[in-house]
Amino acid sequence: LIIAQIVNGMYNLVDRIFLGHIAGKGAEILTGVGLTYPIILIISAFSSLIGNGGAPRAATYLGQGNRKKAEEILSTSAISLLILSFALMAFFYAMKEPLLYLFGASERTAVHGSRYLMIYLAGTPFVLITLGLNPFISMQGKTTMSMLTVIIGAAMNIVLDPIFIFGLGMEAAGAALATVISQGASALYVVSFLMGRRSTLHLSFSRSAFKPLALRPIITLGMSPFTMNITEAAMSFVFTSRLQAISGDLAVGAMTILSSILNFAMMPVTGMNQALVPIISYNFGAKKDKRVLEAFRIALVIALSYTALVSLSCNIFPRAFISLFTSSPELVDFTVPMMPFYITGFMIFGFQTASQNTLVGLGQAGLSLFFACFRKVILLIPLVYILSSTALGAKGVFLAESLADSVSALSVFITFMLMKDRILAKGPAR
């Protein structure tokens, strides 16, 4: 799953690296495509709502030996994802232009973002099916199959990107087309696996397979990862709109680069936590509390070691990482001093990911949802406006990320340590 997430992160990363090096206007195109990120996050949020809510529920039922209920969760999740995908596609086609300007686009950058979205949105069903159903493969212990799902699409994207962007001269539209074709291949693989003999659970798209009563607990448990993605989208809007007002396109371009680095750095942690949640849920359902705590401890040590290493590397070699995304000396020079302000808080972010995802695995939707909101809404949004209104200016926007990450990570870890024994003693809901 870690490998799968790293490869999955290559979708946007490769797009941005290629686009940022287009001769003469790479920085402009990179900034325009970067402004579509909140929309991409919102679409991904709905896949998390269903997939990351349904998969732990199905894992818990399997731990209890109830395969029929686990299959009901799977099929209800799949049909819900399809319905949501068409609703989201219609909404964002109607609203893409106003949203791009709301997110901080200028006349120069909006055209590139619009071209990207025109094609990308057509692949919304592929995105939701791939991201939303892949957790149901990994929760069965079929992590190699889950990894292949992502590798198939990402490999196609890496091959198709230079062909469409440079060979056919499609620029931003070419990057989007490569992504849609690649996601389509991944979606086909996911569905064929879950409907085939190798899957422990059998997927059905029949009307009788949809169980409305099963949807409520799925949404309840998925609300935390959903909220994390939605608040991430909200923060992307806050960042870009505030930076546009302070320093213009250059600052927005810097945020596109730094957020790309941080989001890619998060992929291994995300992969580990996707593996952690079903392990926690299954053993919680089987009442094996020692294995639950063992899994948490291993995840915490690995996550903290990794986030500290990444943060130190980015602080020591900022220019090397930033230059991957742009050939513009002006953009590189602006972005380099912003790196320490933005990335340092990531050093202890392992506390947040291990603790919060263990809470999801234990069915603690309310607590996990609170800490998702606490980090982004309660801490980060006010800090962006407060710090950027001081002499720090644009640096204050970047510093807000590090401060919010640090305070939130320590808060959720302390809360989990205080409550874990009580949660385990109570046991899973039936």
Salt bridges, closest charged atoms under 4 A:
GLU28 OE1 - ARG108 NH2 3.03
GLU28 OE2 - HIS112 NE2 2.87
GLU71 OE2 - ARG67 NE 3.35
GLU72 OE1 - LYS69 NZ 3.67
GLU97 OE2 - LYS96 NZ 3.41
GLU171 OE2 - LYS25 NZ 2.96
GLU232 OE1 - LYS376 NZ 2.97
GLU294 OE1 - ARG297 NH2 3.27
ASP333 OD1 - ARG319 NH1 3.27
GLU401 OE2 - ARG375 NH2 3.43
GLU401 OE2 - LYS376 NZ 3.87
ASP405 OD1 - ARG375 NE 2.75
ASP421 OD1 - LYS420 NZ 3.40
